[in-house]
Amino acid sequence: MAVTQFNLTCSKPRLHSSQLSFLSRTLPRHRHCSFAPLHRTQHARISCSVAPNEVQVPAVTTLDPKSKADCYGVFCLTYDLRAEEETRSWKKLINIAVSGAAGMIANHLLFKLASGEVFGPDQPVALKLLGSERSIQALEGVAMELEDSLFPLLREVSIGIDPYEVFQDAEWALLIGAKPRGPGMERADLLDINGQIYAAQGRALNAVASRNVKVIVVGNPCNTNALICLKNAPNIPAKNFHALTRLDENRAKCQLALKAGVFYDKVSNVTIWGNHSTTQVPDFLNAKIDGLPVKEVVKDIRWLEEEFTEKVQKRGGALIQKWGRSSAASTSVSIVDAIRSLVTPTPEGDWFSSGVYSNGNPYGIAEGIVFSMPCRSKGDGDYELVKDVIIDDYLRQRIKKTEAELLAEKRCVAHLTGEGIAVCDLPGDTMLPGEM
Ligand code: LMR
C-alpha cells in the first residue's frame, strides 16, 4: 500500500493524481485546494486558495489503492449532497464518458450535459473526459471552463488519456474522438486508423464500464466504428451501441420544412436509412408534414427523389465549404437529441433515426452491420424498431446500395471485428457527408 507525505507548502509535490485525489477527499470542504490533473508522466501541481499554514491535514496519509487517478480541480472535493436542501429530489449521479473531449464537438456538448438540458434538471452528472497525449493541455482547459461555469448538477469531472480509467463505471459513453481523413488518405486507411481506436475503446468499455452502458459513436465512419466497438465489447449488449445519424435526420427535417414552407417542428417520422455517408437514404415516403404524408404536401417528386436526397447526403460537405471545418455545434445538438430520444418516451406515432445493430430487423436488411433505422423508446434508454413503415421499390433500391456499402466496410475491418482477414473492396462512391 502506498504511503506518502503531503507537502503543505503549495510547491510542486511529486504526487500522482490518485494520491492528490485521495488527499483532496480528506481535506475539510471549506478549504479550496485545486489539484491540477496528472497524467502518468507528469508531476502534480497544486494551488491553494488558503494560506498554506491554514491547511490542516495529516502529515502522513495512507492512500486508497482503488482511488482513480484523474479527478479535476474543484471536482476533487467531496460534497455531502444530503446536506443540501435543493438536492433532495435529485436522482442518483450518472457517469458520462466523452472521448475526443478536447475537440470542437465536445466543447459544445459538455456544457449542455453539465447544464441539465440533456438528462434533466434533477439529474446530477459526472463527466469523464478522454483525451490524448497531444490534447491533454486542452483537456485541462476544458475542465477549467467547466469549473468556472459553476453548474449545480456537475458533481465530478475527471480527465485522462487511458480509456480503462476514464470509462470506469460509465453509464453513457459518447465516443466522438476520431482522426479526420487527411490529404492522400484512402478510405481504407481511415477505416483502419479509426477502427483501431474504436476496437481499443470497445475493449476498455467491455472491461470497466457499466454492464448496461449506452454507447453513441460519433467519430467517422461512425457506423463501422460502432460495429468494431460492439464486436470488441461482447459483455455489453450489442443493442446498446448507436451510430449517430440524428444529424442527418435533423438536416432532412429542415430541408422538408423549407420546401413546404412550414416551421420545422411540423415535420415528423423522418427516417435516415443506412450509413452516415453519401449513400444514406433520407426517407420522404414515410415522413409527415403536419401529420400528412410528405408526398401529399410536397408534390414535386423529382425534387424529393433527387434534390432533397442529395442535399441531405451532402449537407456536411456544403457546410465544410462555408466554415472551413466540419459541423460541430449542430453535431453536438444532434447528440443531445439522440440521448433525449432514448431517455424520454417517443411521442405517440413518431420515431427517430439511429444507427443500430441490424440483427433481427424486420426490413430484410442484412444482419451483422450497424444500420440507421426508425426507432422508438419508452424513455428507459432502450429502443425498439418501428414495424409499420412502407418500403417501396425506390426506397428498397437505395437501401440496398447503402447496405452494400456497409457490408463492404465490414469486410474491410474484418481484422478488427474478429471475423478473419480484411478484404477492402470499397465502392468508389463511399464518402462521408463531409467529403466531396
Ligand atoms: C457531417 O455529417 O457533417 C460530418 O460527419 C462531416 C464528415 O463527413 O466528417
Residues whose N, C-alpha, C, O or C-beta is under 5 A from the ligand:
A	BS01	LMR	N220 G316 S326 S327 L432 P433 G434 E435
